[in-house]
């Protein structure tokens, strides 16, 4: 199950069905485990730029907002090794909406991509080197295609000078 918290009302103003968009992307990334009724697997927090900037400064020493932050869960002392909780992802409305506009794509598609991206991070995927990036981006493309969403990296590359 995915817990969704909408802290910045701009998310609902721009996407009245924002929770459904997040759940659909989470289900693509996590399968049936994302559906309501089970143990929580992750929390998706939809915030504003200021809150994400504060977290980015505190945990990554980067005093600027970013589109998505992922915080993998650390095992709690005494918790069983099979605890299914993956962690939290936080998305910044202003950054996400500006990126979507700059890339000429619907905000719902960009949000779907970033939810999948963040959840893949929580599952251990990364993009620190070219090989990791290729694997992670291929997985994102496949999951997004299953949702009927175009390759997000093509939109970025098409706009580069």
Secondary structure as UniProt FT lines:
FT   STRAND          2..6
FT   HELIX           10..14
FT   TURN            16..17
FT   HELIX           18..30
FT   HELIX           31..34
FT   TURN            36..37
FT   STRAND          42..47
FT   HELIX           49..60
FT   STRAND          68..72
FT   TURN            77..78
FT   TURN            81..82
FT   STRAND          87..92
FT   HELIX           93..103
FT   HELIX           107..122
FT   TURN            123..124
FT   HELIX           130..146
FT   TURN            147..148
FT   HELIX           152..159
//
